[in-house]
């Protein structure tokens, strides 16, 4: 998988450009209550091939007069309640979305993933750290079937030359 609407400069910084049709309405399909089937690698960036599966629920609502939305993700992990919060903001000047994540394990916002939708596929990137090494993170939103969208996450530890897909979420109303 190559970078979509993005490139990496010689200093390892991401340059992300919006797709031609990027708009504040890109996540309108996602407003409401959802049941989620999750499939997540047991270990990341370690050649793991074992997956955990678990269910969750989520509610998403618009905020800031439609320039953003937020959701609460709820499940049980290792017998304990787990919550995640996503904040998505659309910048009308850059026409890019920024996606922020925080969860009940860490209690802090992760670096935002930035990007846009093209042909009903949203691709979002950030530079982050995992197990002490710099990585690229990619979120992909597939809304080709807006009633059953799919979210997925991949990590790259080689500047986007290769990607490990490590989490899939299958949504249904």
Buried (B, 14 or more C-beta within 10 A) or exposed (E): EEBBBBEBEEEEEBEBBBBEEBBBEBBEBBEEEBEBEBBBBEEBBEEEEEEEEEEBEBEBEBEEEEEBBBBEBBBEBEEEEBEBBBBBBBBEEBBBBBBBBBBBEEEEEBEBBBBBBBEBBBBBBBBBEEEEEEBBBBBBBBBEEEEEBBBBBBBBBEBBEEBBBBBBBBBEE
